[in-house]
Amino acid sequence: MDDLMGTNVYAAKRLLFARLGVLAGDGQPLAGLQVAYSIPRPAALARECVYGGGVRFTHTDATAERNVLLDEVALVSAYIRIAGDTTATVEDTDARAEVVFAKLAAQLTAWPDLGQALAFAGITQGQGDYDLAPGETLTILGVQVRIESTVTYGGG
């Protein structure tokens, strides 16, 4: 039973955030950005962070035989969180979120193979919002990252 795949959606999320973690290392394009599989606890949350959220997936038959080999589209939510101090405006934090998103998208586009036969296939949608919280100005840009692979339900 361990050889059944069913879905790659969580592998896609793990590999995506592992890649982003590498890109946030010293000397890398996203250096200084905190990367986390899920939102860090408040005491550990950096001013600039990208973290994972929920996942969704769809399956379509890849062959004439139903449910034998399936093309999977995994949608992984990623949130870019930018917190400025009380002197920052929403326009400031929005602009920084825009820069971080552009760098993130450019790096994934340039290096789409995430490993384990999963591939970055683009950003399908996004939504941003802001908050003027006590002591900070906050922008959060949420995006859906599309990752494609092939799966099977096993059998045969």
N, C-alpha and C positions, 0 to 999 in steps of 0.2 A: 504494500500500500504506500510505502514511502516514495516510490517512483512516480506517483501521480503528480501532475503539475497543477491542473485546474486554472491557475492564474499566476501571472508574474507581477501583479500590481504592487505587492510589498517588496519584492526584489527590485522592481523599478524605482521605488521610493528610496530604498537603501542605497542603490547604486548612484542615483542622482545626487543624494546628499553626500555620499563619499566623494564623488567628483567635485562637487562644490567645495568641500572641505580642502581638497588638494589645491584648488584654484584660489583659496583664501590663505594659503601658506605664505611664509616670508618670500618676498621677491616675485610673487605670482600676481596675476591681474586683479584678483579680488582681495589682495593682502589687507589685513586689518578688519575684514568683515567677519563677524561671528556667524558660524554655520552650525545648525542643529537639526537633527531629525524631527524634533518636536519643539514647541516653544520652551525655552529655558524658564526655570523658576525665576520670579522677580529679582531676587538677590543676585542671580547669575546672569541676568540679561544685559548685554552690551547695548550701547547707544545705536549701533548699526548691526542688524542681525537679519539673516535669512533663515527661515525655519519651515519645516514641513507641516502640512495639515492633512486633511482627508484625501481619500483616493476614490476613484471610480474606474470601471473598465467596461468595454464592450467586446463581444466575440462575434466573428463571422466565419463561416465555413471557408477554409482555404482549399478544399478539394471537393470533388463531386459527392464523396461519402460524408454524410452528416456526422458531426461531432467526433471526427477522427483527428483532424488537424485543423486548428483554429487560428485565425489572425486576431491578435489581441491589441486593442488600443487602450493603454492605461493613461488615465488623467490624474496627475499628482498635483495637489495644491501646494504652492510655495508662497510664503509671505515675506515680503521685504519690509522690515520695520526700521524706520529712521526716527530717532528721538533727538530733538535739539533742546538746548537749554531755554530759559525764559526769554532770551534775547532773539531767538530764532523765530522766524515767521513761518506760517504754513507754506508759503511759496518757497522758502528756503528748504524745508524738509521734503516737500514735493519734488523739487529740483534734484535733490540728492538721491531720492528714491528712483527717479528717472535715470540718473547716471548709473546707479548700481544695476538696475534692470538691463540697461543697454549693454553693460559689460558682461553680465550673466548670460544674456541671450547670444551675444557674439561668441563667447567662449564655447557654449554648448553647440552652436551651429558649426563652429570650426572643428570640433572634436565630438561628433555625434555618437560614436560607438561607446556605450556605457559598460560594455562587457557582458558576458553571459547571453549573447545574442539579443540584447536589448539595445534600441537605438532612439536617441532624442529625435523627435520629428516635428518640433516646433512648439509654439505657445498658442493655445487655442482661444484664450480669452483672459481678461483681467478686470480688476475693479480696485479702485483706490478710495481711501477715506482718510480723515484726519481727526485729531482731538487736541484740544487745548487743555491738557491735564495740569493739575497743580505742579508747578516746577518744570514743566517741559511742553514742548510743541511736538506732536507725534503725527507721522504719516505712516500708513500701512497700505502697501500695494500688494494685492493678492493676485496671483496668476495661476493658470492651469497649464502644466507642462505635459505635453503629449509624448508618450514613449511607446514604441511599437515592438511587438515580438510575436512569436508563434508558440502556442501551447497545445496540449492534448489533455483529454480527460482520462487517459489511460485506456485500459482494455486491450483486447486483441492479443 
